[in-house]
Amino acid sequence: MNIWLIMSGEPLEMFGERPHRVGILSKMLVQKGHNVTWFTTTFDHQHKKYLYNETTKIKSDFGVNMIFLHSDTPYYKNISFARIKNHKEVGEEFYKIANKLKKPDIILTAFPTIDLAYYAVKYAKENTIPIVVDIRDLWPDIFLDVLPKFLKPFGKILLNDYYKKTKYIFQNTYSITSMTDKFLQYASKFGYKITNKDKSFPFGYPLYNLSKIKEEKSLKSLKDRGVNFNKFTICYFGTIGKQFDFEPLIEVAREVKDIQFLIFGNGNEFNSLKEKTKNLDNFKIPGWVNQDEIWSIMKYSQVAIAPYINKKDFLNSISNKSIEYLAGGLPILSSIEGVLGELITKNKCGFVYKNSSDLKEKIFLLKNNQELLEQMSKNAKKLFDEKFSADKVYSDMIEYLENIVKEYKNV
């Protein structure tokens, strides 16, 4: 089949990043003989820089036709009017380009961004093409959630265009996919009726072959940045932003000197967190790390942490990072209940903590009980193999998309 995948902002393996959902799916589709076109953007969301200065079409080393959609508006803050304008321009550019190309058999579009999903659904409807909307985040509601109660009515007015487009998206899509059943239900808020043709597929994560040479190179690079593993280590990878609560971690680090927190990543709160912890030798923030370094860190760490703020989108989903931790055989300490908390508790591969004292207690429980730590590590790997292996998840997803095409042609 000829399939279009629409997702902007996802890390790209062709630029040395670890592939995520669409990156892995696109490669597996090509391997199964399908013709794949992936629409993304020229603006790198993670590093806030342009990859190309105009709309660019190339073929990746993996055989995926890549179309980088250009917007003249860059943005440097995740919540900003510049980002809204950028998304709108990227969506409009997709619509202009799409109408010049050969029609696909099916489209899978991520939601968000709202504008790109909106124009994808609009194009599909006008050209009688089945389109599947993959819900990745609860836009635009999550923008309202961060506002004080007295500002929410004004926020709803400001976001009116996004709400209208979201309603259009869900009322005109052929089917819905998502990472969890709870995320699927979000579409019903906008008038979509969930049926058995809608299905949740978790984030699938590929195991990685870390060679001895790559491991040694990574460990040297990490050592040069002040990282060592001579203490009981709790690691974190991801955004360093306001959606995460690092305060309990800082409090524990102040009280307990024979453990260490390694916080890898970047974000708006990077400098602030650096300043807060500058006098803590056991709280290190080395910055961004590559795939080899991530796997090396997971190999030499004992526990991973997911310090989420108690928000609806986090409660209803399982982050890609959490699945990465499971792939590395790391027990997870989660700050929230929800889907992730229930998962690690039920499968005995982690704990939910309520505050800093509870976090300290859970860390000591694992630190002082090697048998428990090893069993939770085994449970984490078992859970990953059974539910989150990329081969399993995306093979199922490809079969689902193939069946949609067959079903649509027979209607």
Rosetta blueprint (number, residue, H / E / L):
1 M L
2 N E
3 I E
4 W E
5 L E
6 I E
7 M L
8 S L
9 G L
10 E L
11 P L
12 L L
13 E H
14 M H
15 F H
16 G L
17 E L
18 R L
19 P L
20 H L
21 R H
22 V H
23 G H
24 I H
25 L H
26 S H
27 K H
28 M H
29 L H
30 V H
31 Q H
32 K L
33 G L
34 H L
35 N E
36 V E
37 T E
38 W E
39 F E
40 T E
41 T E
42 T L
43 F E
44 D E
45 H L
46 Q L
47 H L
48 K L
49 K E
50 Y E
51 L L
52 Y L
53 N L
54 E L
55 T L
56 T E
57 K E
58 I E
59 K E
60 S L
61 D L
62 F L
63 G L
64 V L
65 N E
66 M E
67 I E
68 F E
69 L E
70 H L
71 S L
72 D L
73 T L
74 P L
75 Y L
76 Y L
77 K L
78 N L
79 I L
80 S L
81 F H
82 A H
83 R H
84 I H
85 K H
86 N H
87 H H
88 K H
89 E H
90 V H
91 G H
92 E H
93 E H
94 F H
95 Y H
96 K H
97 I H
98 A H
99 N L
100 K L
101 L L
102 K L
103 K L
104 P L
105 D L
106 I E
107 I E
108 L E
109 T E
110 A E
111 F E
112 P L
113 T L
114 I H
115 D H
116 L H
117 A H
118 Y H
119 Y H
120 A H
121 V H
122 K H
123 Y H
124 A H
125 K H
126 E H
127 N L
128 T L
129 I L
130 P L
131 I E
132 V E
133 V E
134 D E
135 I E
136 R L
137 D L
138 L L
139 W L
140 P L
141 D H
142 I H
143 F H
144 L H
145 D H
146 V L
147 L L
148 P L
149 K H
150 F H
151 L H
152 K H
153 P H
154 F H
155 G H
156 K H
157 I H
158 L H
159 L L
160 N H
161 D H
162 Y H
163 Y H
164 K H
165 K H
166 T H
167 K H
168 Y H
169 I H
170 F H
171 Q H
172 N H
173 T L
174 Y L
175 S E
176 I E
177 T E
178 S E
179 M L
180 T L
181 D H
182 K H
183 F H
184 L H
185 Q H
186 Y H
187 A H
188 S H
189 K H
190 F H
191 G L
192 Y L
193 K L
194 I L
195 T L
196 N L
197 K L
198 D L
199 K E
200 S E
201 F L
202 P L
203 F L
204 G L
205 Y E
206 P L
207 L L
208 Y L
209 N L
210 L L
211 S L
212 K H
213 I H
214 K H
215 E H
216 E H
217 K H
218 S H
219 L H
220 K H
221 S H
222 L H
223 K H
224 D H
225 R L
226 G L
227 V L
228 N L
229 F L
230 N L
231 K L
232 F E
233 T E
234 I E
235 C E
236 Y E
237 F E
238 G L
239 T L
240 I L
241 G L
242 K L
243 Q L
244 F E
245 D L
246 F L
247 E H
248 P H
249 L H
250 I H
251 E H
252 V H
253 A H
254 R H
255 E H
256 V L
257 K L
258 D L
259 I E
260 Q E
261 F E
262 L E
263 I E
264 F E
265 G L
266 N L
267 G L
268 N L
269 E L
270 F H
271 N H
272 S H
273 L H
274 K H
275 E H
276 K H
277 T L
278 K L
279 N L
280 L L
281 D L
282 N L
283 F E
284 K E
285 I E
286 P E
287 G E
288 W L
289 V L
290 N L
291 Q H
292 D H
293 E H
294 I H
295 W H
296 S H
297 I H
298 M H
299 K H
300 Y H
301 S L
302 Q L
303 V E
304 A E
305 I E
306 A E
307 P L
308 Y E
309 I L
310 N L
311 K L
312 K H
313 D H
314 F H
315 L H
316 N L
317 S L
318 I L
319 S L
320 N H
321 K H
322 S H
323 I H
324 E H
325 Y H
326 L H
327 A H
328 G L
329 G L
330 L L
331 P L
332 I E
333 L E
334 S E
335 S L
336 I L
337 E L
338 G H
339 V H
340 L H
341 G H
342 E H
343 L H
344 I H
345 T H
346 K H
347 N L
348 K L
349 C L
350 G E
351 F E
352 V E
353 Y L
354 K L
355 N L
356 S H
357 S H
358 D H
359 L H
360 K H
361 E H
362 K H
363 I H
364 F H
365 L H
366 L H
367 K H
368 N L
369 N L
370 Q H
371 E H
372 L H
373 L H
374 E H
375 Q H
376 M H
377 S H
378 K H
379 N H
380 A H
381 K H
382 K H
383 L H
384 F H
385 D H
386 E H
387 K H
388 F H
389 S E
390 A H
391 D H
392 K H
393 V H
394 Y H
395 S H
396 D H
397 M H
398 I H
399 E H
400 Y H
401 L H
402 E H
403 N H
404 I H
405 V H
406 K H
407 E H
408 Y H
409 K H
410 N H
411 V L
